[in-house]
Amino acid sequence: MTLATTSVVSDEDRRKFIEDGFFVLENVIPPDMLAMLRGECNNMLDIVHKEMDEAGTDNYKGQIRNNRYFIANRFRELPRLHEFLFSDLMADICRATLGPDAFLFYEQWVLKGAEKGVKFSWHQDSGYVQAKHKPYLTCWCTLDDVNEENGTVYMLPYKRAGVRERIEHERQGLDLVGYHGDDPGEAVIVPAGSIACFSSVCFHRSGANKSKNMRRVYLAQYSSEPIKRPDGTISGLAEPFLKDGVRVR
């Protein structure tokens, strides 16, 4: 298999990832792939709502009906997600940020209900992973236009955060919080089909959804090696994706 000769990730993007911990790619998800992700999002919501109905509750396994949804690691129930998770596009981004080897570590839908979706506090994704690990990559993929009204993500560059490694977080309600300063961060305001790419040690937060529509994001996370707990068991998925720069999926 030959490797792509061009990349959607520019030299400036690579520099920003190293220096700030993130960069943003606008309009990079092809229209047909975006349509597929939206359709599979609706399918997954149907599955989750059916589970809620069967359990007789609107608050089920961390999902709150019409408010907030974190639907994680269920891509095997929606096989078409493989078309995106192991695509040329994601391989390109992984090579540019992680290097020649990549594993799918985690995937989830992050959805905020219309006029109800709550904000999320400043945190590092690594703050939620207790196993010792190298920083991994988060790809925050927009299924809708995102802006400050509907609860977009805000990124905090390393220099402004004052840290570029994992720190311990404090539990506040359902959230873990690791930054308590007053820097508002940089809002990611982009159209649907864009991807905010950031390191798992880059601080970020998101605002409440005050709009009349659900804000939908699909999150794909990749690591350069399997992440293992102290007892040797695997944390997350550890699904092989790239080996020496070549796709193995």
VEXKOLPA-274002 format. One record per residue: x, y, z of N, C-alpha, C, CB in turn; residue in three letters. Coordinates in steps of 0.1 Angstrom, whole numbers, plus 5000, padded with zeros to 4 digits. Atoms other than C-alpha are relative to their C-alpha. Glycine has a CB too. Layout:
% residues N
XYZXYZXYZXYZALA ...
END
This chain:
% residues 249
500949885000500050005000500950125000499050005012MET 499249885000501450344991499450115009500050064986THR 500549894991501250645015499750124992501250035010LEU 500549885007499550965006501250104999498950075008ALA 498949915002501951224991499750145005500350014986THR 500449874994499951525004499249985012499250084989THR 500750014987498451595037499050115003501049995012SER 500949894996495451795050500650085012498649945004VAL 499449934989497751885079501250084995500449905011VAL 498949925005500052175070501150005010499550144998SER 498949984991503452255085499650095011501250054992ASP 500449914989501852535104499149935010499250124994GLU 500850084990499252295119500949915009499149904992ASP 499050084992502152065130500750085010501049934991ARG 499349914990503952355146499050045011500550134993ARG 501049964990500752465164499749895009498750054993LYS 500350124991500152115177501149995010499949874991PHE 498950014991503652105192500050115010501350004992ILE 499849894991503652455206498750045008500350124992GLU 501249974992499952505216499249885004499250094991ASP 500750124996498652155218498749974991499550015014GLY 501250025008495952185191500150074986498750055007PHE 500349925012494952295156498749964994501249974989PHE 501450025005491752305136500049994985499150125004VAL 500150035015490952165101498650034996500449864997LEU 501349975004487952325085499549934987499850154998GLU 500650065012485652145060500849884995499850104990ASN 499150105005487851835058499249864999501249985009VAL 500850135001485151555063499250014987499149985013ILE 500850005013483751475028498549995003500449884992PRO 501449994998480051545024499349865002499350064989PRO 500650134998479151175020500349945014500449904989ASP 499650054987481051085051499350075011501650015002MET 500749924990479451365071498649955001500150154996LEU 501350055000476051245060499949865007499549994985ALA 500050134994476950895071500150025016501149914995MET 499949984985478051015106498750065006501250105002LEU 501349954995474851215110499049895001499550124991ARG 501050115000472750915101500349905011500049934987GLY 499750104989474650685125499850065013501549964998GLU 500349944987474350945152498549985003500350154999CYS 501450024998470550925148499749865004499250044987ASN 500250144997470750545148500449975015500749914991ASN 499550024986472750555181499150065010501450055001MET 500949944991470350795197498749915001499650144995LEU 501250094999467450555188500349885009499649954986ASP 499650114991469350275205500050045014501449944996ILE 499949954986470050475236498750035006500950125001VAL 501349964995466550605239499149875003499250094990HIS 500650134997465250245236500449945013500249904988LYS 499450054987467550145264499450075012501550005000GLU 500649924990466250425285498549965003500050154997MET 501450044999462650325278499849875007499350004986ASP 500150144994463249965287500450015015501049914993GLU 499649994986464950075320499150095008501450065000ALA 501049914994462150325327500650125007499349925011GLY 499349884995464450625332500550084989501249965009THR 499449905010465650935314501550035003499250135000ASP 498649984996469050915332500649865001500150085013ASN 499550145001470850595321501450004996499149934990TYR 498550025002474550515323500750124995500149894989LYS 499449875003475550875322499350084989501449974996GLY 500749935010473150975294498750065007499649914988GLN 501249934995470451235303499250044987500450125008ILE 500849985012467651235277499850154997498649935002ARG 500249875006467551555256500950115007498650045002ASN 499149914993470351705278501449984996499849995015ASN 498650035003473751545275500249854998501050055012ARG 499750145003475051225260501549984998499249964987TYR 498650055003478451065262499849854997501050025012PHE 500250145004477950745242501349944995498849994989ILE 498650045003481250565242500249864996500850035012ALA 499550135004482950275225498949904996500849945011ASN 501050095004479950125208500049994984498650055005ARG 500049995015481150155172499849864993501450054996PHE 500250135006480849775167498549984997500549895009ARG 501450005003477049835168499650074988499250055012GLU 500349925012477250065139501249984991499850165003LEU 498950035008479649905114500550114991499849874993PRO 499649905010479650195090501050105006498850074994ARG 499049904993481650405116501449964996499850005015LEU 498750045004484650195105500550084988500149854997HIS 499749935012484550385072500750145004498850034992GLU 499449874995485450705092501249985009499050085006PHE 498950024990487550575121501349954994499549905010LEU 498850055006489950395099500250054985499949845000PHE 500049945014489750625068501450054997499050114999SER 498849935004492550785048500250135008500050024985ASP 500049874994491651115064500649995014498650065001LEU 499650024986492150985100501449955000499149915008MET 498650055001495350805090500950114998500149894989ALA 499149885003496751125076500250095013499350094989ASP 499949924988495951315108500949935011498650035006ILE 499250074990497451045130501450004997499549855001CYS 498650005004500651025110500650145004500249974985ARG 499549874998501051405113500250045015499150104993ALA 499949964986500551415151500649895009498550025005THR 499550114991501351065166501249944994498949905002LEU 498950075006503850935141499549884992501049965010GLY 500350115010503950605121499049895006501249944996PRO 500850114993502050385147498850075006500849925010ASP 501249954994498450445158499049895003499350114991ALA 501050094995495750265177498750085003500449915012PHE 501349944995492050355181499949985015498849954992LEU 500050014986491950425218498550025006500850115006PHE 501349974995488350565223499250064990500250085013TYR 500949925009485350685204498750025007499849924986GLU 501249974994482250855215499250114993500250035015GLN 500849895004479351075206499950095012498649954995TRP 500249904989479251395226498950104995501450085003VAL 501149935005475851555222499450085011498949904995LEU 500749914991474151855238498650034995500950135002LYS 501449985004470451885238499750154998499149955011GLY 500449865003468752205225499550065012498950004989ALA 500449914989468452475251500249945014498650044999GLU 499850064987469452225278501449955002499049885001LYS 498750064999472852095270501050085009500649984987GLY 499249934990475152195299501550024996500049935013VAL 498549975003478752335299500849895006500450145005LYS 499150094994481752125306501350085004500449894990PHE 498949924994484652245328501349984994500049975015SER 498650015005488352295320500549865004500850115005TRP 499450134997489951955317501049964989499049895003HIS 499250075010492551745299499449864999501649995005GLN 500550135002491351425284500849905007500049964985ASP 499150094993494351255300499650005015501450044999SER 500449994986492851365334499049895003499450135003GLY 500950104998490251095329500649864999498850014990TYR 499450135001492750815323501149995011500750004985VAL 499150024988494450685354501349924996499349935011GLN 498950085005496750445335501150094995499649904989ALA 498949925005500250585328500049994985501449955006LYS 500150005014500350685292500750124993498649994995HIS 499549885008501950905265498850084996500849954987LYS 501149925005499751195254499449944987500450144998PRO 500650055012497251075228499250114993499049885004TYR 500649915009495251245201498550005001500449984985LEU 501449995001491651365202499650084988499450085013THR 500649945012489751445170498650035003500249914987CYS 501449954996486651655178499350044987500150125010TRP 500649995013484551615147498650065000500049864993CYS 501349934999481651855141499049944990500250154998THR 501150055009478451715127499050124997499249895006LEU 500849885002476852065130500950125000498950025011ASP 499249884999478152415126500150035015499350134993ASP 499849984985479552505161500450155002501049915006VAL 499849864997479652845177499850025015499150104992ASN 500149984986479553005211498649985005500550145004GLU 501450014996475752995212499649855003499050054990GLU 500450144998475452615208501049915007499749944987ASN 499250074991478252525231501349934994499349895007GLY 498850055006481452485211501149985010500550104989THR 498950024992484752385225501050125000500849874996VAL 499049894999487352635238501349935004499650105011TYR 498750064997491052545237500950105007500649974986MET 499149924993493752675260501449964997499849985016LEU 498650045004497252685245500949975012500650124992PRO 499150054989500052525266500550125008501149924994TYR 499349894993501752855274499050085009500650104990LYS 501049934992498553015287499549915011498850044991ARG 500450094989497652705307501149995010499749864994ALA 498950014991501152705322500449865002499750065013GLY 499650144998501452325318499849934987499149945011VAL 500250085012501852075290500249855003501150054990ARG 500050144996501751745309498849985009501349965008GLU 501250044992498951555327500250055014499849854999ARG 500049964986498051695361498749935006499950155002ILE 501150064993495651555387498850105000500349965014GLU 501249925001492051685384499149985013499249974988HIS 501050014989489351755410498649974995500050135008GLU 501350035004485951605409499050115004499549875006ARG 501049904997483151865407498749964993500450154995GLN 501250065006479751705401500449894991499250114993GLY 499750105010479951495370501350024993498949994990LEU 498849965008483051675357501349985009499950144995ASP 498749994994486751655365500650144995501049894996LEU 499549865003488452005366501550005004499250105009VAL 498549994998492152075362500650144999500649914991GLY 499649865002492352445354499050095007500250044985TYR 500949914992490952715377500350154997500249975015HIS 499749865004492353035360498850064993501250004992GLY 501149925006490253305343500250024985499950135007ASP 499849995014491653265308498849934993501349934995ASP 501250055007488553215285500349894990499150114994PRO 499750095010490453015260499650054986499449865002GLY 500349965014490053025222498849914995501349984991GLU 501250075005486652935208500249944986498850105000ALA 500050075013486452685179498750034993500349855002VAL 501249975008483952835155500249964986499750165001ILE 499850065013483752625124498749944995501149895001VAL 501250075006481252465100500049855003499950034985PRO 500150144999480052115102501049934990498549954996ALA 499050075009482551865087501450055003499750034986GLY 498649964996485552025106500549915011499950155004SER 499550084990487851865130501050095008500849884995ILE 499149944990489552025161500949885005499350075012ALA 499150104996492651815167500950055012501049954988CYS 499349954989494251835201500649885008499150085009PHE 499450104991496551655225499249975012501450055004SER 500750034988495151475255500450085012500149855002SER 499549924988497151705278499750154997501549985002VAL 500449865002495752025262498650035007499950034984CYS 501249964993493152195284498950054990500350105011PHE 501249955008489652255269498849995008499949914987HIS 501350004993486152325280498950034989499950115011ARG 501149965010482752385263498950075007499549884993SER 501149934994479852615269498749934999499950144993GLY 501450065001476152545273499450024986499150065011ALA 500749985012473952495243498850085002499649864994ASN 501249914998471552785242499250014987500550145004LYS 500849995012470352725207498849915000501049964988SER 501350085001467152555195500349864994499050084992LYS 499650135006469052255180501049935008500450024986ASN 499050084994471051975193501450024994499749855000MET 498649995005474852015190500749875000500850115008ARG 499550145001476451695177501450004996499149934990ARG 498650025003480051605178500449855001500950085010VAL 499550144999481751265171501550015004499849924987TYR 498749994994484951215191500849874996500050025015LEU 499150115003487750985178501350025006500149974985ALA 498749984994490850935199500949884997499850005016GLN 499050105004494050755189501350025008500350024985TYR 498850004992497150665208501249944991499949925013SER 498950065008500650575195500449865004501250095002SER 499850144995500650255215498949965009501449995008GLU 501050034991498250055236500250065014499849845001PRO 499949954987497550215269499649895010499050135002ILE 500250114991497849965297500050055015501149904999LYS 500149984986496949975334501249935007498649955006ARG 498850064993499549885361499949845000500050055014PRO 500150155000498149525361500249944986498749965006ASP 499850055013498849495324498849994991500649875001GLY 501250005008495249505312499950134992498749985009THR 500149895010494249735283499050105005499749944986ILE 501049894997492650075290499550044986500750115008SER 500549955013490350175262499949884990500850114994GLY 500350095011490149995228501349934995499450064989LEU 498850065006493749945215499849934987500749915010ALA 500250065013492449875180501150044990498650044995GLU 498949975009495449855156499450084988500749884995PRO 500449915012495250125128501150024991499450135005PHE 498949975008498650225116501249925005500350154999LEU 498750064997501950025116501150054990499949855001LYS 499049945008505050205103499450084989500949884994ASP 500749915010502750455086499049944991501150074992GLY 500950075009500750195068498749955007500749884992VAL 501350044994497050125075500049845001498850054992ARG 500150144998496549775090498549965001500849955012VAL 501450025000492749815091499450034987499350095011ARG 
END
